[in-house]
Amino acid sequence: MSSDVLVTTLIGNKIKGLRRDAGYTAVEFAQLIGCKSAQQLYRYERGINKIDIDTLVSALKILRVDIKEFFNEVMWEIQ
């Protein structure tokens, strides 16, 4: 698995976990972050599609997650 795919999948999995922990359904959360559909959100969460930075920042703001802390955790997990 390439590191690019690994990071995409890891970010998606983290977003999914944070979303669930916050109590949002995929449909609710997709609407809040400006996703076209819940299906697109699922693609991000599974790492099938790469989430764009604007959508990621929007998601982290809604989830009240510090972006620096988020990426520090991602970097730690891929090492």
Residue frames as a rotation matrix with the C-alpha (Angstrom) as fourth column:
MET 1
0.587 0.810 0.000 0.00
0.810 -0.587 0.000 0.00
0.000 0.000 -1.000 0.00
SER 2
-0.204 -0.671 0.713 1.48
0.587 -0.667 -0.460 3.37
0.784 0.325 0.529 -0.98
SER 3
-0.741 -0.136 -0.658 1.93
0.650 -0.393 -0.651 5.99
-0.169 -0.910 0.380 1.71
ASP 4
-0.888 0.459 0.038 -0.49
-0.402 -0.813 0.421 8.25
0.224 0.359 0.906 -0.20
VAL 5
-0.097 0.868 -0.487 -3.26
-0.129 0.474 0.871 5.65
0.987 0.147 0.066 0.07
LEU 6
-0.319 -0.104 -0.942 -2.34
0.825 0.459 -0.330 4.94
0.467 -0.882 -0.061 3.68
VAL 7
-0.960 -0.071 -0.272 -2.69
0.204 -0.842 -0.500 8.62
-0.193 -0.535 0.823 4.66
THR 8
-0.625 0.778 -0.063 -5.96
-0.573 -0.403 0.714 9.00
0.530 0.482 0.698 2.74
THR 9
0.005 0.610 -0.792 -7.41
0.221 0.772 0.596 5.92
0.975 -0.178 -0.131 4.44
LEU 10
-0.533 -0.289 -0.796 -6.13
0.818 0.066 -0.572 6.93
0.218 -0.955 0.201 7.86
ILE 11
-0.980 0.201 0.000 -7.61
-0.197 -0.964 -0.178 10.43
-0.036 -0.174 0.984 7.59
GLY 12
-0.335 0.905 -0.261 -10.92
-0.495 0.067 0.866 8.98
0.802 0.420 0.425 6.44
ASN 13
-0.066 0.260 -0.963 -11.03
0.577 0.798 0.176 6.49
0.814 -0.544 -0.203 9.30
LYS 14
-0.809 -0.287 -0.513 -10.22
0.587 -0.434 -0.683 9.21
-0.027 -0.854 0.520 11.83
ILE 15
-0.817 0.570 0.090 -12.98
-0.527 -0.800 0.287 11.47
0.236 0.187 0.954 10.47
LYS 16
-0.096 0.806 -0.584 -15.44
-0.144 0.569 0.810 8.58
0.985 0.162 0.062 10.64
GLY 17
-0.272 -0.081 -0.959 -14.53
0.820 0.502 -0.275 7.82
0.504 -0.861 -0.070 14.25
LEU 18
-0.961 -0.118 -0.250 -14.73
0.233 -0.834 -0.501 11.46
-0.150 -0.539 0.829 15.28
ARG 19
-0.606 0.795 -0.020 -18.07
-0.560 -0.408 0.721 11.87
0.565 0.448 0.693 13.50
ARG 20
0.027 0.621 -0.783 -19.53
0.237 0.757 0.609 8.83
0.971 -0.202 -0.127 15.22
ASP 21
-0.531 -0.309 -0.789 -18.16
0.821 0.042 -0.569 9.88
0.209 -0.950 0.231 18.62
ALA 22
-0.984 0.157 -0.079 -19.83
-0.139 -0.971 -0.196 13.27
-0.107 -0.182 0.977 18.14
GLY 23
-0.448 0.864 0.232 -23.14
0.273 0.379 -0.884 11.54
-0.852 -0.332 -0.406 17.42
TYR 24
-0.138 0.370 -0.919 -23.61
-0.798 -0.591 -0.118 12.65
-0.587 0.717 0.377 13.82
THR 25
0.507 0.286 0.814 -25.13
0.322 0.813 -0.486 10.41
-0.800 0.508 0.320 11.18
ALA 26
-0.513 -0.713 0.479 -23.44
0.693 -0.015 0.721 10.39
-0.506 0.701 0.502 7.80
VAL 27
0.061 0.632 0.773 -26.37
0.906 -0.360 0.223 12.26
0.420 0.686 -0.594 6.25
GLU 28
0.889 0.279 -0.362 -26.32
0.433 -0.768 0.473 14.99
-0.146 -0.577 -0.803 8.93
PHE 29
0.225 -0.907 -0.355 -22.57
0.293 -0.284 0.913 15.40
-0.929 -0.310 0.202 8.82
ALA 30
-0.400 -0.323 0.858 -22.40
0.897 0.055 0.439 15.45
-0.189 0.945 0.267 5.02
GLN 31
0.494 0.670 0.554 -24.87
0.734 -0.663 0.147 18.34
0.466 0.334 -0.819 5.00
LEU 32
0.865 -0.153 -0.478 -22.98
0.282 -0.640 0.714 20.23
-0.415 -0.753 -0.511 7.71
ILE 33
-0.046 -0.990 -0.135 -19.64
0.242 -0.142 0.960 20.04
-0.969 0.011 0.246 5.91
GLY 34
0.217 0.220 -0.951 -21.07
-0.711 -0.631 -0.309 20.81
-0.668 0.744 0.020 2.49
CYS 35
-0.795 -0.427 0.430 -20.61
-0.095 0.789 0.607 17.34
-0.599 0.442 -0.668 1.01
LYS 36
-0.659 0.545 -0.518 -22.71
-0.685 -0.152 0.712 16.57
0.309 0.825 0.474 -2.06
SER 37
0.441 0.798 -0.411 -24.09
-0.518 0.600 0.609 13.41
0.733 -0.056 0.678 -0.46
ALA 38
0.599 -0.188 0.778 -23.67
-0.668 0.419 0.615 10.92
-0.442 -0.888 0.125 2.34
GLN 39
0.921 -0.260 0.289 -22.24
0.365 0.835 -0.412 8.57
-0.134 0.485 0.864 -0.29
GLN 40
0.490 -0.782 0.386 -19.41
-0.012 -0.448 -0.894 11.03
0.872 0.433 -0.229 -0.95
LEU 41
0.339 -0.332 0.880 -18.74
-0.923 -0.298 0.243 11.24
0.182 -0.895 -0.408 2.78
TYR 42
0.836 -0.005 0.548 -18.57
-0.178 0.943 0.280 7.43
-0.518 -0.332 0.788 2.93
ARG 43
0.800 -0.570 0.188 -16.00
0.417 0.302 -0.858 7.51
0.432 0.764 0.479 0.12
TYR 44
0.258 -0.702 0.664 -13.88
-0.566 -0.667 -0.485 9.95
0.783 -0.251 -0.569 2.11
GLU 45
0.452 -0.010 0.892 -14.23
-0.873 0.202 0.444 7.87
-0.184 -0.979 0.083 5.26
ARG 46
0.877 -0.100 0.470 -13.15
0.121 0.993 -0.016 4.68
-0.465 0.071 0.883 3.49
GLY 47
-0.054 -0.956 -0.287 -10.24
-0.181 -0.273 0.945 6.36
-0.982 0.103 -0.158 1.74
ILE 48
0.186 0.196 0.963 -11.71
0.847 0.465 -0.258 5.70
-0.498 0.863 -0.079 -1.71
ASN 49
0.520 -0.007 0.854 -11.68
0.538 -0.774 -0.334 9.42
0.663 0.633 -0.398 -2.50
LYS 50
-0.577 -0.739 -0.347 -9.26
0.783 -0.379 -0.493 11.99
0.233 -0.556 0.798 -1.10
ILE 51
0.524 0.732 -0.436 -10.94
0.830 -0.554 0.066 14.64
-0.193 -0.396 -0.898 1.00
ASP 52
0.127 -0.464 0.876 -10.11
0.508 -0.729 -0.460 18.17
0.852 0.503 0.143 -0.12
ILE 53
-0.742 -0.584 -0.329 -8.55
0.566 -0.281 -0.775 20.52
0.360 -0.761 0.539 2.41
ASP 54
-0.681 0.544 0.490 -11.58
-0.543 -0.824 0.161 22.85
0.491 -0.156 0.857 2.57
THR 55
0.367 0.849 -0.379 -13.91
-0.365 0.507 0.781 19.97
0.856 -0.148 0.496 3.42
LEU 56
-0.001 -0.460 -0.888 -11.45
0.691 0.642 -0.333 18.54
0.723 -0.614 0.317 5.94
VAL 57
-0.922 -0.355 0.153 -11.05
0.165 -0.720 -0.674 21.89
0.349 -0.596 0.723 7.71
SER 58
-0.274 0.913 0.301 -14.83
-0.725 -0.402 0.559 22.31
0.631 -0.065 0.773 7.78
ALA 59
0.427 0.415 -0.804 -15.25
0.084 0.867 0.492 18.83
0.900 -0.278 0.335 9.26
LEU 60
-0.366 -0.664 -0.652 -12.61
0.746 0.210 -0.632 19.43
0.557 -0.718 0.418 11.93
LYS 61
-0.858 0.121 0.498 -14.18
-0.292 -0.915 -0.280 22.77
0.422 -0.386 0.820 12.90
ILE 62
0.138 0.990 -0.004 -17.61
-0.649 0.093 0.755 21.18
0.748 -0.102 0.656 13.29
LEU 63
0.532 0.000 -0.847 -16.09
0.377 0.896 0.236 18.35
0.758 -0.445 0.476 15.32
ARG 64
0.861 -0.241 0.448 -14.09
-0.475 -0.697 0.537 20.89
0.183 -0.675 -0.714 17.37
VAL 65
0.692 -0.709 0.133 -10.81
0.632 0.685 0.363 19.16
-0.349 -0.167 0.922 16.63
ASP 66
0.472 -0.633 -0.614 -7.59
-0.415 -0.774 0.479 21.17
-0.778 0.029 -0.628 16.44
ILE 67
0.948 -0.049 -0.315 -6.14
-0.289 0.287 -0.913 20.75
0.135 0.957 0.258 12.95
LYS 68
0.045 -0.998 0.039 -2.54
-0.868 -0.058 -0.493 20.70
0.494 -0.012 -0.869 14.20
GLU 69
-0.277 -0.076 0.958 -3.35
-0.769 0.615 -0.174 18.00
-0.576 -0.785 -0.229 16.75
PHE 70
0.750 0.628 0.208 -5.23
-0.337 0.633 -0.697 16.02
-0.570 0.453 0.686 14.09
PHE 71
0.780 -0.481 -0.400 -2.26
-0.370 0.161 -0.915 16.00
0.505 0.862 -0.053 11.72
ASN 72
-0.211 -0.838 0.503 0.21
-0.962 0.087 -0.258 15.30
0.172 -0.539 -0.825 14.53
GLU 73
0.094 0.341 0.935 -1.79
-0.546 0.803 -0.238 12.16
-0.833 -0.488 0.262 15.30
VAL 74
0.963 0.247 -0.107 -1.90
-0.210 0.438 -0.874 11.19
-0.169 0.864 0.474 11.62
MET 75
0.378 -0.898 -0.223 1.87
-0.686 -0.110 -0.720 11.65
0.622 0.425 -0.657 11.28
TRP 76
-0.281 -0.461 0.842 2.52
-0.922 0.374 -0.103 9.66
-0.267 -0.805 -0.530 14.45
GLU 77
0.406 0.572 0.713 0.33
-0.382 0.815 -0.436 6.79
-0.830 -0.095 0.549 13.22
ILE 78
0.976 -0.020 -0.219 2.02
-0.201 0.323 -0.925 6.49
0.089 0.946 0.311 9.81
GLN 79
0.170 -0.984 0.060 5.54
-0.932 -0.180 -0.313 6.32
0.319 -0.003 -0.948 11.23
